Amino acid sequence: MMRNAAFIFSQEQQSYRFSSDHPFNQKRLDLTFDLLNKCNAINTEDIFAPRMATDEELLLIHDKDFVNAVKLASVGELSPSIATNYGIGTDDTPMFPNMHEAASLLVGGTLTAVDLVMQGKYLHACNLSGGLHHGFKGRASGFCIYNDSSIAIEYMRKNYNARVLYVDTDAHHGDGVQWAFYDEEDVCTLSIHETGRFLFPGTGNINERGSGKGYGYSVNIPVDAFTEDESWLHAYRTSLREVCEYFKPDVIITQNGADNHYYDPLTHLCSTIEIFREIPKLAHELAHEYCGGKWIAVGGGGYDIWRVVPRAWSMIWLEMTDNRIATGPLPKEWIKAWQKDAPVELPATWEDISPIYPEIPRKKEITEKNAITVEKALSHLRNEMEKRKEQLG
């Protein structure tokens, strides 16, 4: 009998580690896993260790020269001058020992999730160590070495002949995945992110709609800095429903960056934990409506690893398993176990205790601007849908 959801996890995922003071900190995986355990929300039989991605799988997206450069960097044999040509050895993506193996394991974790779902063993699967959406064909970028989501999408196209919808709700634009499939018609990418006027990578404008046969299959919703919950959720709910109706995917893969939250130190949005309850809820609903339930979730950004990421990512798993416990107090055992290490006071409840930030004076203006952005971004989808209706009479 098909089981509900698989959770990809092992301590080896901690090996993807740039330095002790780098903002990308995989301790967030442990914090999330421990929170789920202390809630009795995860069963041992649904936990799967990630496998290592093969070179052949990495080469589905990445250039051979780039993979070889990462291998050399892993053993300290790549000169800094050459490394920077491949986007490694930078402040964002520094070299570290065994980086090839560490990055390959994150890719393999996402491929493990893919196979469990696409082979009909599980309806859903979750690899929170994945979501490294800035990696390019021949270059690392933005904390991301290999792009596990792009590799997983190409893997599903090649091995399962699937039409794939990729949904990216990270505060940073999902540039690496978008450009990998920009001229393809059987992959649709939807990215809802903070405008690139103030935030890396500076892309993701509404006029980035795909090219050639892929025109119309790249959808971007850049929201204004200081966007709050209601406006963000309007953009998400409106765009995801319309994109699903337009594209009709076979499988949905969601990238669940947790850096939209007000507490995140690298972004400028004013979301609370409530959007992270709603994000997986709608993805879950639409996966069942369009894809027979096929839904793969990966992680992504999220740099307040103490107050935000564990709650936000736990809600993905709780939604996948139809578990409604994410209200009220957090387990006291979890707070006690981690508070001694945390530089901030840990939250006591699943909810944020309002208010967590001062009133935003431009709220009305920002909300109106975001609504206009959504209308413009979806206009070509709506025009195409009207043409389809006319053709059908």
N, C-alpha and C positions, 0 to 999 in steps of 0.2 A: 504493500500500500504506500502511495506517495505521502511523504511527511510534509509538514508545513514549512519549516525554515531551517537552514543550515547556517552555522556561525563559524567562520574561518578564523582560527586564532592559534598562535603559539608564542612562547617567549622569544623565539628566534626573530620575530618581527621587530624586536627592540634593536637589532643590529643595524638598522637604517638610522644612523646617528651621526650628525655632522660634527658636533662639539657640545660641550656641557652648557654653553651659553647661547646656542643657536635657538631661534624661536620654534623651529620644527622639532618637537619633543614627543617621542613615541611613548613616554610614560602615560600619556593620555589613553593609550590602549589598555594598559593595566588598570587605570582608574575606572574606565568604563566596564571592563570585564568583571572587576571586583564588585562594582555597584550592582550589576546584574546578578552576580552570584549571591550577594548578601540580600537580594530581593527574592531569592529562590526562583529566578525567572529564566534560567537556562539549564538545559539537561545535558549531561555528559555525552549522550549518544548523538546529539545534534552538533557537537563541536568537531571540526575537522582541521587538522594541521595543514598549512599551506605547503604545496610542493614548489620546487624550483622551476622557473620557466627555462625552457631550452633555448639555445642560440637560434634555432629555427623559428621559434615563436617570437623571440625578440625582433628578428629580422622581418616579421610580418609588417612592421612599421619602421623600425630604425635601420639606418645605414650600417653596413658591416664595419666601415672605418670608425664610426662612432662607438659601436660596441667594443671593438678592439681597443680604442682609446680608454674606455672605462675600465677594461680589464687591466691595462697597463697602469692606470692610476690606482687600481686596487692594491697593487704590489709596489707602489712607489717608483715606478719606472717611466712615468710620463712627465716630461719637462713642463714647468709652469707656462712657458710661452706657447707650447702646443696645446696644453689643456684648455686655455682660454678660447681657442678656436672652436672647441666643442662645448663651451658653456660651463666647464667644470674648473675648479680651482678659483672660483669667484667668491665674494662674500656671501652671496645667496646660496651657492651650491659648491661648497668647498670639497676638496678630495679627502677621503678617509680610507683606512685599510679595509679591504674586502667589500668595497662599495658595489662592485659588480654583483657579488653574491647576494648582498643585502637587497639591492634593487630588484634582482631577479626573483627573489623570494616574494616581494610584494606583488610583482606581476603574476607569479605562480599562484598566489592566494586568490587573486581575482579570477584566474582561469579555472581554479578549483571550484569556485562559486559558480562560474558559467557552466561547467560540465554537470554539476549536480542538478542545476535547473534544466538545462537543455536536454539532458538525458532522462528527464522525468522522474528523478529520484526525490526532488524537493520542489515545492512551488516557488519558494523564494530562497535567496542566499545573501549573506552579508559578509563583506571583507573590509573592515574598517581601516585596515592598514593601507588600502589602495586609495585611488582618487588623485593620483599625481598627474594633474591635467595640463601642466605647462610644458611637459617634455615634448620635444620636436623630433623629427626624423633623424636629424644629424646633430642635435644640440640639446644639452640639458638647460633648464631654465627654472627660476622661481622655486627652488627647493626640490625640483623634480628631475630625476635622472631618466629612468625609463617610464614611458607613459602607459600605465597598465590598462586604463580605460580604452585607449585607442587600440592597443594590442587585442584586448578582449573583444572589441567590436569587430575588428578584422577577422579574428578567430571564429566568431559566430557567423560571419558572412561566409567564410571559407568552409567551415566544418558543418554548419547547420543551415546554410542557405536562408539566413534570417534577415528580416527587415528590422533594424535596430533603432529605437528612439533613445537618445542620450539626453538626460535632463541634469543640468548643472546648476545648483543653487548656492554654490560658493560665492563669497563676496567678490572674488577675483574672477574675471572672465575666463571661461574654459577654452583658451586660445589653441592649445596644442591639439585638442580633440577636434575643434572646429576645422582647423586648417588641414588636418589629416583627411577629412572627408568632404571638403568644400565643394568638390565637383562630382559627388556621388548622389544617386537618387534613392538608394536603398538604406541610407543612414540619414537620420534627421537629428540635428543638435539644437537643443534649447538651452540657453544660458541666461539666467537672471542674476545680475551682478551690479555692484556699485559702478557708477560711471567711471570710465577710464580717464576723465579729466584730472582726477586727483589720486588715482590708484593704479598700481601695477596690474596688468601689463599694458594698459592704455588702449586696448582694442575692445571689440564687442559693441560697435555702433549698430544702430538699427538697419543701416544700409548694407551691412555685411550679410547678404542673403544667399550666398552660394553662387556658383558659376556653372555655365554649361548645363548639362543635364541635372546638375545638383542645385540649380537656381530654385529658391523657395524652400530648401531643406536645411537652411541655417537660420535660426531665429534668435535674436538677441533683444533682451529687455534691460537696458542700462538704467538703473534707478538713481536718483539724486542722493548725494551725501545727506545724512540725517533722516533718511526715510524710516518711518515707524511701522509698527506691525500691520495696521489696517491697510496702508498703501502697498506694502510689500506683498501681503497675502492677496490683495486684489490682482496684482500683476501676475502672481504665481497661478492662482486658480483660473483666471481668465485665459492665460496663455497655454497652460498645460492641457486644459480641456479642449481648446480649439486646435492645438497641434496634434493631439491624439486623433481627433475627428478627421483632420486633414490627412495625416500620414498613415494611420491604421497600422501600428507596429505589430510585429510578432513577439517582441520582447522589449522590456524597458530596463535600462540601466541608469541608476540615479547616482550622482556625485553629491555627497552631503557635507560640504564644507560647513563648519560651525562658526565661521568668522563674521557672520552678519550681526552677531549680538553686540549690544552696546559696550560690554566689557572687553571685547576683543581689542588688543593693543595695536593691531596693524591696519584697521579699517575705520570707517567713519559713519557706520549705519547705527540706527537706534532701535533695532529689533530686540525683543525679549525672548525668553525661552518658549513662549507660546507658538512662535512660528515653527519651531522644531517639532512641536506636537502635530501641527497641521501638514507639514511637508510630506512625511511618510504616509499620512492618512489618505491624502488624495492620490499619491502614487500607487498605493495599495489598491484603492478602489478602481482606478483606471487600468491597472495591470489585469485585474479580473475581468473588467468590461471588454478589453481589447485583446488581451494576450493569453487568456486561459490561466492567468495568475503569474505568468513568468516575469519575475522582478528580481533584479540583482542590484544590491546597494553597496557602494564603496564610500570611503571616508573623504578626506581632502583637507582643506585648511581648518584652522581652529587653534588659536594661540593663547586663549585663556583655558589652560588645560585643567584647571582646578574647579572653577565655578560654572563653566559652560559646557565644555566638550562631553564630560561623562553623562550629564543629564540629556543633552541633545542626542548623542549617539545611542544611548540606551533606548530612547523613544523609537528609534528605527526598529530595533529588535522587538520591542514590546508590541509595536504595530504589526510586524510580520507574524507574530505569534498570537495575535488577538488578545493580548494581555492588557487590561485597563488599570493597572496598579499605579500609574505615574501621576498620582495626585497626593497631596498631603505631605507628611514628613518623610524625609529620606531616612534610610536605616541608620540608627545611632552608631552601630558597629562600623559602618563605612566611614562616617565622619570621624570617629575616634581613631580609626586606623590610619587616616591620611592627614589629619589636621596638623600633626607634629611636623610634617614635611612641607606643608603648604605655606607660601608667603602671604596668603590672604585668608580671610575667614571663609570657610566652606559654607555653601548654602545649607539651610536646614530643611528645606522643602523642595519638591519637584518644581513648584512655581517660583517665579521671582516675586519678592515682596515689593510691591510698588510704593512710591516711585523709585526707580533706579537711576533716573537722570532728570535734570531740570526740564521744564516745559520748553519745547522747541518753538521759537517765535515764528518761524517760516513754515509751520506745519501745513497750513492751507495751501500755500503756494507750491510746496514740494509735492503734496498729494495731487494737486491739479496737473502739475507738470508730468508726474509719473503716469497718470491716467492718459494723457495725450501721447506719451511715449508708447504705451501699450497699444493704443489704437493704431498708431503709425506702424509699429512693428508687425502687427497682425493683418494689416490691410491687404497685403498680397495674398495671404492665405484665404481671406474672406472673398476676394475677387475670384480666386481659383475655384473655391467651393461653389460660387454662384455659376461659374461656367460649367462645372460638372452637373449641377442641377438642370441647367438649360439643355445640356446634351442628352440628359436622361428624359427630357420632356416633362 
